[in-house]
Amino acid sequence: MILWIGCWRPGVFFGGTFDEMAWPLKVYATLCAVGLASLVLNSLWRRVRPAPVSIVRHERRIIDLGEEWRQRIGDLPIGSGRHQSLARLSFNQAFQIDISTRTVHIPHLSEVWDGFTIVQWTDLHLTGTVDRTWFQRVAELTAECDPDLLVCTGDLIDEMSLVSWLPDILGPMHAPVGRLFILGNHDWHQQPERIRDVMVNEAGWTDVASRTVACKADGRQVLVAGNETPWLGDEPEMPETPAPGTDSLRLALSHTPDNFPWAIRQDADLMFAGHNHGGQVCLPLIGPVYSPSRHGVRFASGAFARDGTTMLVSRGLSGRHPLRVLCRPELVRVILKTGASHETMA
């Protein structure tokens, strides 16, 4: 747009004036200017906004699994799928995993919940380009996180012939309280019922789409509601908030963070989402410039809180196009902290 206006019509770089522009071009230029201003303001906001007060600690562990493979076999874990050239770009971070651990304070829970650990998988986007062994290595790292509960928030399959990978990748994973999943929009474009069948009957996970499931362990109860809208199913209703003193953790799973208002209406303590991939390709200083959300890049990734509900948006593990720039794949780990007061830690 700058080159058009500056060098051709009206050529403001060479003596032309904006008054000479045709009115459709003036409208378009105005929209571009508004978009640019919005991008700058949003980028500044993302950098200066404080973390939600419920997040009392945030630690990151970055592991270059691509380098592990190079040292072991002399190559990256790339299969026979499409877009192999993207996966091999030298600046691509698609094989660097960010294990992001957040300690989340939930004051109404009793001390028996202290240290309860949840790990989220999302956005596997199995295409065959990123090899199955890479996901199996991430599963090994998940086991090292020692989760009490595992959740998966959709977009498992982009190539339906690879549905057979799911039992090999997700089946061996263990969590004593449960392993629960929903599907996403890419699964909707494939064969969602077949994917569900494999996840439940071959991988051993529990489908919570459009319903609320109660998981119990050691006298504790975890209520988990799964929302696959706007693509599949309905918005489930969670039971009314329990009386004070009742030890019940309320979790909401949604593929898109756009369903945050639904989780708030359900009085969920935590909501897990993905879908936006953190923008997948981010610019220096500016950050993400696009995500498939009606909120733009506002919920591209990170932690957000409103009305007692904390939402964690993962950047996901992969993508249909295996390209990551300043936006590593992410494995989200949550550790609960309870009690009426807490000390905020960096």
Rosetta blueprint (number, residue, H / E / L):
1 M L
2 I H
3 L H
4 W H
5 I H
6 G H
7 C H
8 W H
9 R L
10 P L
11 G L
12 V H
13 F H
14 F H
15 G L
16 G L
17 T L
18 F H
19 D H
20 E H
21 M L
22 A L
23 W H
24 P H
25 L H
26 K H
27 V H
28 Y H
29 A H
30 T H
31 L H
32 C H
33 A H
34 V H
35 G H
36 L H
37 A H
38 S H
39 L H
40 V H
41 L H
42 N H
43 S H
44 L H
45 W H
46 R H
47 R H
48 V H
49 R L
50 P L
51 A L
52 P L
53 V L
54 S L
55 I E
56 V E
57 R E
58 H E
59 E E
60 R E
61 R E
62 I E
63 I E
64 D E
65 L H
66 G H
67 E H
68 E H
69 W H
70 R H
71 Q H
72 R H
73 I H
74 G L
75 D L
76 L L
77 P L
78 I E
79 G L
80 S L
81 G L
82 R L
83 H L
84 Q H
85 S H
86 L H
87 A H
88 R L
89 L L
90 S L
91 F L
92 N L
93 Q L
94 A L
95 F L
96 Q E
97 I E
98 D E
99 I E
100 S E
101 T E
102 R E
103 T E
104 V E
105 H E
106 I L
107 P L
108 H L
109 L L
110 S L
111 E H
112 V H
113 W H
114 D L
115 G L
116 F L
117 T E
118 I E
119 V E
120 Q E
121 W E
122 T L
123 D L
124 L L
125 H L
126 L E
127 T L
128 G L
129 T L
130 V E
131 D L
132 R H
133 T H
134 W H
135 F H
136 Q H
137 R H
138 V H
139 A H
140 E H
141 L H
142 T H
143 A H
144 E H
145 C L
146 D L
147 P L
148 D L
149 L E
150 L E
151 V E
152 C E
153 T E
154 G L
155 D L
156 L L
157 I E
158 D L
159 E L
160 M H
161 S H
162 L H
163 V H
164 S H
165 W H
166 L H
167 P H
168 D H
169 I H
170 L H
171 G L
172 P L
173 M L
174 H L
175 A L
176 P L
177 V L
178 G E
179 R E
180 L E
181 F E
182 I E
183 L L
184 G L
185 N H
186 H H
187 D H
188 W H
189 H L
190 Q L
191 Q L
192 P H
193 E H
194 R H
195 I H
196 R H
197 D H
198 V H
199 M H
200 V H
201 N H
202 E L
203 A L
204 G L
205 W L
206 T E
207 D E
208 V L
209 A E
210 S L
211 R L
212 T E
213 V E
214 A E
215 C E
216 K E
217 A E
218 D L
219 G L
220 R E
221 Q E
222 V E
223 L E
224 V E
225 A E
226 G E
227 N E
228 E L
229 T L
230 P L
231 W L
232 L L
233 G L
234 D L
235 E L
236 P L
237 E L
238 M L
239 P L
240 E L
241 T L
242 P L
243 A L
244 P L
245 G L
246 T L
247 D L
248 S E
249 L E
250 R E
251 L E
252 A E
253 L E
254 S E
255 H L
256 T L
257 P H
258 D H
259 N H
260 F H
261 P H
262 W H
263 A H
264 I H
265 R H
266 Q L
267 D L
268 A L
269 D L
270 L E
271 M E
272 F E
273 A E
274 G L
275 H L
276 N L
277 H H
278 G H
279 G H
280 Q L
281 V E
282 C E
283 L E
284 P L
285 L L
286 I L
287 G E
288 P E
289 V L
290 Y L
291 S L
292 P L
293 S L
294 R L
295 H L
296 G L
297 V L
298 R L
299 F L
300 A L
301 S L
302 G E
303 A E
304 F E
305 A E
306 R E
307 D L
308 G L
309 T E
310 T E
311 M E
312 L E
313 V E
314 S L
315 R L
316 G L
317 L L
318 S L
319 G L
320 R L
321 H L
322 P L
323 L L
324 R L
325 V E
326 L L
327 C L
328 R L
329 P L
330 E E
331 L E
332 V E
333 R E
334 V E
335 I E
336 L E
337 K E
338 T L
339 G L
340 A L
341 S L
342 H L
343 E L
344 T L
345 M L
346 A L
